[in-house]
Amino acid sequence: MRFSLFHLTLALSAISSVSGSCFCSPANGCKCNCGHSDLTPDSQYSWRGTGQDGYVGNFNCGPNEGYNLASNQNLGGDGFGWRCLYIKCN
C-alpha cells in the first residue's frame, strides 16, 4: 500500500500524545527520541515541532549542523535524501 498524506496524518495523530518533536516518513516510521538517528531517504516526510529543534543532513547532524527543523514548526514535503536526524534535548 502506498503511504499517503492521509497515512502520514494518521501517524501524526497517533503520536500527538508524545511530548516532544517528531520526524515521520514511510520508510523510517516516526522518530521522536532525543539524540541521533539514522534515516533512510524516502518519498515523503513530516516534522511536528513541539518543543525540540531537529536537524537533518547527509553526513553530520547536530546543533548548528545540517538543515534546522524548528521546534515551533509543522512541516511536510516530498522526497528527501537525508541520512541523519538529530533531535535536540532541552
Backbone as XML, in Angstrom:
<?xml version="1.0"?>
<chain id="A" units="angstrom">
  <residue number="1" name="MET">
    <atom name="N" x="0.833" y="-1.164" z="0.000"/>
    <atom name="CA" x="0.000" y="0.000" z="0.000"/>
    <atom name="C" x="0.890" y="1.243" z="0.000"/>
  </residue>
  <residue number="2" name="ARG">
    <atom name="N" x="0.522" y="2.205" z="-0.789"/>
    <atom name="CA" x="1.279" y="3.449" z="-0.890"/>
    <atom name="C" x="1.009" y="4.308" z="0.338"/>
  </residue>
  <residue number="3" name="PHE">
    <atom name="N" x="2.066" y="4.846" z="0.892"/>
    <atom name="CA" x="1.958" y="5.737" z="2.043"/>
    <atom name="C" x="1.512" y="7.093" z="1.527"/>
  </residue>
  <residue number="4" name="SER">
    <atom name="N" x="0.384" y="7.587" z="2.007"/>
    <atom name="CA" x="-0.167" y="8.835" z="1.509"/>
    <atom name="C" x="-0.185" y="9.894" z="2.603"/>
  </residue>
  <residue number="5" name="LEU">
    <atom name="N" x="-0.593" y="11.079" z="2.224"/>
    <atom name="CA" x="-0.733" y="12.157" z="3.197"/>
    <atom name="C" x="-1.733" y="11.756" z="4.276"/>
  </residue>
  <residue number="6" name="PHE">
    <atom name="N" x="-2.762" y="11.003" z="3.899"/>
    <atom name="CA" x="-3.733" y="10.509" z="4.870"/>
    <atom name="C" x="-3.054" y="9.637" z="5.919"/>
  </residue>
  <residue number="7" name="HIS">
    <atom name="N" x="-2.199" y="8.711" z="5.467"/>
    <atom name="CA" x="-1.495" y="7.834" z="6.399"/>
    <atom name="C" x="-0.518" y="8.616" z="7.264"/>
  </residue>
  <residue number="8" name="LEU">
    <atom name="N" x="0.107" y="9.623" z="6.679"/>
    <atom name="CA" x="1.025" y="10.466" z="7.432"/>
    <atom name="C" x="0.268" y="11.231" z="8.515"/>
  </residue>
  <residue number="9" name="THR">
    <atom name="N" x="-0.927" y="11.707" z="8.186"/>
    <atom name="CA" x="-1.762" y="12.398" z="9.166"/>
    <atom name="C" x="-2.168" y="11.454" z="10.285"/>
  </residue>
  <residue number="10" name="LEU">
    <atom name="N" x="-2.509" y="10.216" z="9.942"/>
    <atom name="CA" x="-2.842" y="9.236" z="10.973"/>
    <atom name="C" x="-1.660" y="8.966" z="11.887"/>
  </residue>
  <residue number="11" name="ALA">
    <atom name="N" x="-0.477" y="8.856" z="11.302"/>
    <atom name="CA" x="0.727" y="8.619" z="12.109"/>
    <atom name="C" x="0.968" y="9.782" z="13.054"/>
  </residue>
  <residue number="12" name="LEU">
    <atom name="N" x="0.782" y="10.993" z="12.563"/>
    <atom name="CA" x="0.967" y="12.160" z="13.428"/>
    <atom name="C" x="-0.084" y="12.205" z="14.524"/>
  </residue>
  <residue number="13" name="SER">
    <atom name="N" x="-1.302" y="11.801" z="14.211"/>
    <atom name="CA" x="-2.348" y="11.753" z="15.231"/>
    <atom name="C" x="-1.992" y="10.762" z="16.323"/>
  </residue>
  <residue number="14" name="ALA">
    <atom name="N" x="-1.401" y="9.659" z="15.935"/>
    <atom name="CA" x="-1.032" y="8.625" z="16.901"/>
    <atom name="C" x="0.058" y="9.092" z="17.842"/>
  </residue>
  <residue number="15" name="ILE">
    <atom name="N" x="0.898" y="10.010" z="17.378"/>
    <atom name="CA" x="1.987" y="10.469" z="18.238"/>
    <atom name="C" x="1.670" y="11.790" z="18.919"/>
  </residue>
  <residue number="16" name="SER">
    <atom name="N" x="0.465" y="12.305" z="18.737"/>
    <atom name="CA" x="0.140" y="13.614" z="19.294"/>
    <atom name="C" x="0.215" y="13.642" z="20.808"/>
  </residue>
  <residue number="17" name="SER">
    <atom name="N" x="0.097" y="12.494" z="21.444"/>
    <atom name="CA" x="0.188" y="12.458" z="22.898"/>
    <atom name="C" x="1.634" y="12.440" z="23.380"/>
  </residue>
  <residue number="18" name="VAL">
    <atom name="N" x="2.590" y="12.274" z="22.468"/>
    <atom name="CA" x="4.005" y="12.270" z="22.823"/>
    <atom name="C" x="4.452" y="13.709" z="23.009"/>
  </residue>
  <residue number="19" name="SER">
    <atom name="N" x="5.130" y="13.989" z="24.118"/>
    <atom name="CA" x="5.652" y="15.337" z="24.293"/>
    <atom name="C" x="7.020" y="15.397" z="23.653"/>
  </residue>
  <residue number="20" name="GLY">
    <atom name="N" x="7.184" y="16.295" z="22.735"/>
    <atom name="CA" x="8.436" y="16.420" z="22.015"/>
    <atom name="C" x="8.194" y="16.404" z="20.525"/>
  </residue>
  <residue number="21" name="SER">
    <atom name="N" x="9.208" y="16.764" z="19.794"/>
    <atom name="CA" x="9.124" y="16.847" z="18.343"/>
    <atom name="C" x="9.305" y="15.472" z="17.711"/>
  </residue>
  <residue number="22" name="CYS">
    <atom name="N" x="8.701" y="15.293" z="16.519"/>
    <atom name="CA" x="8.779" y="14.006" z="15.823"/>
    <atom name="C" x="8.991" y="14.206" z="14.327"/>
  </residue>
  <residue number="23" name="PHE">
    <atom name="N" x="9.825" y="13.336" z="13.758"/>
    <atom name="CA" x="10.053" y="13.263" z="12.320"/>
    <atom name="C" x="9.449" y="11.945" z="11.852"/>
  </residue>
  <residue number="24" name="CYS">
    <atom name="N" x="8.594" y="11.997" z="10.820"/>
    <atom name="CA" x="7.943" y="10.781" z="10.320"/>
    <atom name="C" x="8.110" y="10.669" z="8.807"/>
  </residue>
  <residue number="25" name="SER">
    <atom name="N" x="8.266" y="9.433" z="8.339"/>
    <atom name="CA" x="8.251" y="9.134" z="6.906"/>
    <atom name="C" x="7.893" y="7.659" z="6.750"/>
  </residue>
  <residue number="26" name="PRO">
    <atom name="N" x="7.442" y="7.261" z="5.550"/>
    <atom name="CA" x="7.055" y="5.864" z="5.351"/>
    <atom name="C" x="8.166" y="4.867" z="5.678"/>
  </residue>
  <residue number="27" name="ALA">
    <atom name="N" x="9.382" y="5.104" z="5.204"/>
    <atom name="CA" x="10.477" y="4.144" z="5.405"/>
    <atom name="C" x="11.082" y="4.199" z="6.801"/>
  </residue>
  <residue number="28" name="ASN">
    <atom name="N" x="10.935" y="5.316" z="7.489"/>
    <atom name="CA" x="11.582" y="5.500" z="8.785"/>
    <atom name="C" x="10.630" y="5.419" z="9.968"/>
  </residue>
  <residue number="29" name="GLY">
    <atom name="N" x="9.328" y="5.396" z="9.698"/>
    <atom name="CA" x="8.376" y="5.464" z="10.796"/>
    <atom name="C" x="8.477" y="6.830" z="11.445"/>
  </residue>
  <residue number="30" name="CYS">
    <atom name="N" x="8.119" y="6.904" z="12.726"/>
    <atom name="CA" x="8.209" y="8.166" z="13.457"/>
    <atom name="C" x="9.361" y="8.099" z="14.442"/>
  </residue>
  <residue number="31" name="LYS">
    <atom name="N" x="10.197" y="9.110" z="14.397"/>
    <atom name="CA" x="11.350" y="9.205" z="15.296"/>
    <atom name="C" x="11.131" y="10.419" z="16.182"/>
  </residue>
  <residue number="32" name="CYS">
    <atom name="N" x="10.993" y="10.150" z="17.481"/>
    <atom name="CA" x="10.670" y="11.204" z="18.435"/>
    <atom name="C" x="11.676" y="11.298" z="19.575"/>
  </residue>
  <residue number="33" name="ASN">
    <atom name="N" x="12.667" y="10.430" z="19.586"/>
    <atom name="CA" x="13.634" y="10.414" z="20.686"/>
    <atom name="C" x="14.707" y="11.470" z="20.486"/>
  </residue>
  <residue number="34" name="CYS">
    <atom name="N" x="15.155" y="12.040" z="21.592"/>
    <atom name="CA" x="16.257" y="12.992" z="21.550"/>
    <atom name="C" x="17.541" y="12.281" z="21.133"/>
  </residue>
  <residue number="35" name="GLY">
    <atom name="N" x="18.422" y="13.020" z="20.472"/>
    <atom name="CA" x="19.704" y="12.473" z="20.057"/>
    <atom name="C" x="19.725" y="12.135" z="18.583"/>
  </residue>
  <residue number="36" name="HIS">
    <atom name="N" x="20.724" y="11.347" z="18.190"/>
    <atom name="CA" x="20.955" y="10.993" z="16.787"/>
    <atom name="C" x="20.140" y="9.773" z="16.357"/>
  </residue>
  <residue number="37" name="SER">
    <atom name="N" x="19.683" y="9.808" z="15.108"/>
    <atom name="CA" x="19.020" y="8.668" z="14.470"/>
    <atom name="C" x="19.475" y="8.602" z="13.021"/>
  </residue>
  <residue number="38" name="ASP">
    <atom name="N" x="19.596" y="7.390" z="12.501"/>
    <atom name="CA" x="19.867" y="7.205" z="11.076"/>
    <atom name="C" x="18.558" y="7.329" z="10.313"/>
  </residue>
  <residue number="39" name="LEU">
    <atom name="N" x="18.619" y="7.880" z="9.111"/>
    <atom name="CA" x="17.456" y="7.985" z="8.245"/>
    <atom name="C" x="17.735" y="7.272" z="6.932"/>
  </residue>
  <residue number="40" name="THR">
    <atom name="N" x="16.684" y="6.717" z="6.351"/>
    <atom name="CA" x="16.717" y="6.172" z="5.006"/>
    <atom name="C" x="16.030" y="7.187" z="4.101"/>
  </residue>
  <residue number="41" name="PRO">
    <atom name="N" x="16.655" y="7.627" z="2.999"/>
    <atom name="CA" x="15.981" y="8.555" z="2.089"/>
    <atom name="C" x="14.608" y="8.011" z="1.697"/>
  </residue>
  <residue number="42" name="ASP">
    <atom name="N" x="13.659" y="8.911" z="1.514"/>
    <atom name="CA" x="12.276" y="8.482" z="1.328"/>
    <atom name="C" x="11.527" y="9.445" z="0.419"/>
  </residue>
  <residue number="43" name="SER">
    <atom name="N" x="10.265" y="9.110" z="0.122"/>
    <atom name="CA" x="9.445" y="9.875" z="-0.810"/>
    <atom name="C" x="8.621" y="10.974" z="-0.149"/>
  </residue>
  <residue number="44" name="GLN">
    <atom name="N" x="8.448" y="10.918" z="1.173"/>
    <atom name="CA" x="7.669" y="11.921" z="1.898"/>
    <atom name="C" x="8.202" y="12.039" z="3.310"/>
  </residue>
  <residue number="45" name="TYR">
    <atom name="N" x="7.918" y="13.174" z="3.939"/>
    <atom name="CA" x="8.268" y="13.330" z="5.348"/>
    <atom name="C" x="7.340" y="14.340" z="6.003"/>
  </residue>
  <residue number="46" name="SER">
    <atom name="N" x="7.295" y="14.305" z="7.307"/>
    <atom name="CA" x="6.641" y="15.363" z="8.070"/>
    <atom name="C" x="7.452" y="15.609" z="9.335"/>
  </residue>
  <residue number="47" name="TRP">
    <atom name="N" x="7.389" y="16.813" z="9.808"/>
    <atom name="CA" x="8.043" y="17.232" z="11.048"/>
    <atom name="C" x="6.996" y="17.930" z="11.893"/>
  </residue>
  <residue number="48" name="ARG">
    <atom name="N" x="6.813" y="17.455" z="13.096"/>
    <atom name="CA" x="5.889" y="18.093" z="14.035"/>
    <atom name="C" x="6.742" y="18.640" z="15.173"/>
  </residue>
  <residue number="49" name="GLY">
    <atom name="N" x="6.981" y="19.942" z="15.133"/>
    <atom name="CA" x="7.810" y="20.585" z="16.142"/>
    <atom name="C" x="6.991" y="20.947" z="17.367"/>
  </residue>
  <residue number="50" name="THR">
    <atom name="N" x="7.282" y="20.281" z="18.462"/>
    <atom name="CA" x="6.541" y="20.544" z="19.699"/>
    <atom name="C" x="7.491" y="20.680" z="20.876"/>
  </residue>
  <residue number="51" name="GLY">
    <atom name="N" x="8.531" y="21.448" z="20.698"/>
    <atom name="CA" x="9.390" y="21.714" z="21.834"/>
    <atom name="C" x="10.874" y="21.558" z="21.601"/>
  </residue>
  <residue number="52" name="GLN">
    <atom name="N" x="11.276" y="20.663" z="20.716"/>
    <atom name="CA" x="12.702" y="20.488" z="20.449"/>
    <atom name="C" x="13.003" y="20.803" z="18.989"/>
  </residue>
  <residue number="53" name="ASP">
    <atom name="N" x="14.161" y="21.423" z="18.759"/>
    <atom name="CA" x="14.642" y="21.619" z="17.394"/>
    <atom name="C" x="15.166" y="20.297" z="16.856"/>
  </residue>
  <residue number="54" name="GLY">
    <atom name="N" x="15.049" y="20.121" z="15.559"/>
    <atom name="CA" x="15.633" y="18.970" z="14.895"/>
    <atom name="C" x="16.589" y="19.432" z="13.813"/>
  </residue>
  <residue number="55" name="TYR">
    <atom name="N" x="17.510" y="18.576" z="13.454"/>
    <atom name="CA" x="18.482" y="18.864" z="12.400"/>
    <atom name="C" x="18.592" y="17.625" z="11.522"/>
  </residue>
  <residue number="56" name="VAL">
    <atom name="N" x="18.494" y="17.823" z="10.202"/>
    <atom name="CA" x="18.642" y="16.723" z="9.257"/>
    <atom name="C" x="19.772" y="17.043" z="8.292"/>
  </residue>
  <residue number="57" name="GLY">
    <atom name="N" x="20.426" y="16.015" z="7.789"/>
    <atom name="CA" x="21.522" y="16.219" z="6.851"/>
    <atom name="C" x="21.970" y="14.912" z="6.251"/>
  </residue>
  <residue number="58" name="ASN">
    <atom name="N" x="23.031" y="14.987" z="5.471"/>
    <atom name="CA" x="23.552" y="13.798" z="4.809"/>
    <atom name="C" x="24.631" y="13.104" z="5.614"/>
  </residue>
  <residue number="59" name="PHE">
    <atom name="N" x="25.481" y="13.863" z="6.287"/>
    <atom name="CA" x="26.605" y="13.256" z="6.999"/>
    <atom name="C" x="26.620" y="13.617" z="8.481"/>
  </residue>
  <residue number="60" name="ASN">
    <atom name="N" x="26.528" y="14.902" z="8.783"/>
    <atom name="CA" x="26.574" y="15.358" z="10.171"/>
    <atom name="C" x="25.262" y="16.021" z="10.541"/>
  </residue>
  <residue number="61" name="CYS">
    <atom name="N" x="24.722" y="15.627" z="11.660"/>
    <atom name="CA" x="23.508" y="16.243" z="12.168"/>
    <atom name="C" x="23.729" y="16.573" z="13.633"/>
  </residue>
  <residue number="62" name="GLY">
    <atom name="N" x="23.384" y="17.744" z="14.005"/>
    <atom name="CA" x="23.518" y="18.160" z="15.389"/>
    <atom name="C" x="23.255" y="19.642" z="15.475"/>
  </residue>
  <residue number="63" name="PRO">
    <atom name="N" x="23.317" y="20.202" z="16.664"/>
    <atom name="CA" x="23.094" y="21.640" z="16.790"/>
    <atom name="C" x="24.011" y="22.407" z="15.836"/>
  </residue>
  <residue number="64" name="ASN">
    <atom name="N" x="23.405" y="23.234" z="15.024"/>
    <atom name="CA" x="24.113" y="24.059" z="14.043"/>
    <atom name="C" x="24.781" y="23.249" z="12.935"/>
  </residue>
  <residue number="65" name="GLU">
    <atom name="N" x="24.404" y="21.998" z="12.753"/>
    <atom name="CA" x="24.882" y="21.173" z="11.640"/>
    <atom name="C" x="23.672" y="20.628" z="10.897"/>
  </residue>
  <residue number="66" name="GLY">
    <atom name="N" x="23.649" y="20.798" z="9.606"/>
    <atom name="CA" x="22.538" y="20.310" z="8.815"/>
    <atom name="C" x="21.421" y="21.336" z="8.722"/>
  </residue>
  <residue number="67" name="TYR">
    <atom name="N" x="20.303" y="20.920" z="8.164"/>
    <atom name="CA" x="19.132" y="21.765" z="7.973"/>
    <atom name="C" x="18.307" y="21.757" z="9.253"/>
  </residue>
  <residue number="68" name="ASN">
    <atom name="N" x="17.979" y="22.947" z="9.762"/>
    <atom name="CA" x="17.232" y="23.072" z="11.018"/>
    <atom name="C" x="15.735" y="22.898" z="10.797"/>
  </residue>
  <residue number="69" name="LEU">
    <atom name="N" x="15.135" y="22.014" z="11.583"/>
    <atom name="CA" x="13.685" y="21.862" z="11.657"/>
    <atom name="C" x="13.282" y="22.499" z="12.983"/>
  </residue>
  <residue number="70" name="ALA">
    <atom name="N" x="12.666" y="23.657" z="12.925"/>
    <atom name="CA" x="12.416" y="24.451" z="14.128"/>
    <atom name="C" x="11.410" y="23.793" z="15.062"/>
  </residue>
  <residue number="71" name="SER">
    <atom name="N" x="11.579" y="24.085" z="16.341"/>
    <atom name="CA" x="10.753" y="23.480" z="17.385"/>
    <atom name="C" x="9.309" y="23.946" z="17.337"/>
  </residue>
  <residue number="72" name="ASN">
    <atom name="N" x="9.028" y="25.035" z="16.644"/>
    <atom name="CA" x="7.671" y="25.570" z="16.614"/>
    <atom name="C" x="7.030" y="25.454" z="15.237"/>
  </residue>
  <residue number="73" name="GLN">
    <atom name="N" x="7.542" y="24.571" z="14.374"/>
    <atom name="CA" x="7.009" y="24.422" z="13.024"/>
    <atom name="C" x="6.465" y="23.022" z="12.781"/>
  </residue>
  <residue number="74" name="ASN">
    <atom name="N" x="5.436" y="22.967" z="11.944"/>
    <atom name="CA" x="4.953" y="21.702" z="11.409"/>
    <atom name="C" x="5.216" y="21.754" z="9.911"/>
  </residue>
  <residue number="75" name="LEU">
    <atom name="N" x="6.031" y="20.839" z="9.426"/>
    <atom name="CA" x="6.437" y="20.824" z="8.027"/>
    <atom name="C" x="6.125" y="19.474" z="7.400"/>
  </residue>
  <residue number="76" name="GLY">
    <atom name="N" x="6.063" y="19.459" z="6.103"/>
    <atom name="CA" x="5.912" y="18.209" z="5.375"/>
    <atom name="C" x="6.356" y="18.427" z="3.949"/>
  </residue>
  <residue number="77" name="GLY">
    <atom name="N" x="6.723" y="17.356" z="3.298"/>
    <atom name="CA" x="7.160" y="17.519" z="1.927"/>
    <atom name="C" x="7.377" y="16.214" z="1.216"/>
  </residue>
  <residue number="78" name="ASP">
    <atom name="N" x="7.758" y="16.368" z="-0.030"/>
    <atom name="CA" x="8.037" y="15.214" z="-0.869"/>
    <atom name="C" x="9.432" y="14.694" z="-0.580"/>
  </residue>
  <residue number="79" name="GLY">
    <atom name="N" x="9.963" y="13.928" z="-1.485"/>
    <atom name="CA" x="11.210" y="13.203" z="-1.309"/>
    <atom name="C" x="12.342" y="13.949" z="-0.635"/>
  </residue>
  <residue number="80" name="PHE">
    <atom name="N" x="13.161" y="13.206" z="0.090"/>
    <atom name="CA" x="14.342" y="13.762" z="0.739"/>
    <atom name="C" x="15.475" y="12.751" z="0.672"/>
  </residue>
  <residue number="81" name="GLY">
    <atom name="N" x="16.688" y="13.247" z="0.722"/>
    <atom name="CA" x="17.870" y="12.388" z="0.672"/>
    <atom name="C" x="18.661" y="12.380" z="1.967"/>
  </residue>
  <residue number="82" name="TRP">
    <atom name="N" x="18.088" y="12.915" z="3.029"/>
    <atom name="CA" x="18.794" y="12.997" z="4.308"/>
    <atom name="C" x="19.134" y="11.615" z="4.849"/>
  </residue>
  <residue number="83" name="ARG">
    <atom name="N" x="20.267" y="11.525" z="5.527"/>
    <atom name="CA" x="20.745" y="10.263" z="6.097"/>
    <atom name="C" x="20.782" y="10.272" z="7.619"/>
  </residue>
  <residue number="84" name="CYS">
    <atom name="N" x="20.625" y="11.460" z="8.227"/>
    <atom name="CA" x="20.679" y="11.503" z="9.689"/>
    <atom name="C" x="19.719" y="12.552" z="10.233"/>
  </residue>
  <residue number="85" name="LEU">
    <atom name="N" x="19.329" y="12.335" z="11.462"/>
    <atom name="CA" x="18.427" y="13.214" z="12.200"/>
    <atom name="C" x="18.999" y="13.395" z="13.593"/>
  </residue>
  <residue number="86" name="TYR">
    <atom name="N" x="18.921" y="14.602" z="14.097"/>
    <atom name="CA" x="19.291" y="14.868" z="15.484"/>
    <atom name="C" x="18.173" y="15.692" z="16.088"/>
  </residue>
  <residue number="87" name="ILE">
    <atom name="N" x="17.580" y="15.206" z="17.169"/>
    <atom name="CA" x="16.582" y="15.968" z="17.906"/>
    <atom name="C" x="17.250" y="16.446" z="19.183"/>
  </residue>
  <residue number="88" name="LYS">
    <atom name="N" x="17.292" y="17.759" z="19.343"/>
    <atom name="CA" x="17.992" y="18.374" z="20.476"/>
    <atom name="C" x="17.150" y="18.254" z="21.740"/>
  </residue>
  <residue number="89" name="CYS">
    <atom name="N" x="17.745" y="17.687" z="22.774"/>
    <atom name="CA" x="17.069" y="17.579" z="24.067"/>
    <atom name="C" x="17.139" y="18.923" z="24.779"/>
  </residue>
  <residue number="90" name="ASN">
    <atom name="N" x="16.068" y="19.287" z="25.419"/>
    <atom name="CA" x="16.053" y="20.551" z="26.176"/>
    <atom name="C" x="16.501" y="20.335" z="27.589"/>
  </residue>
</chain>
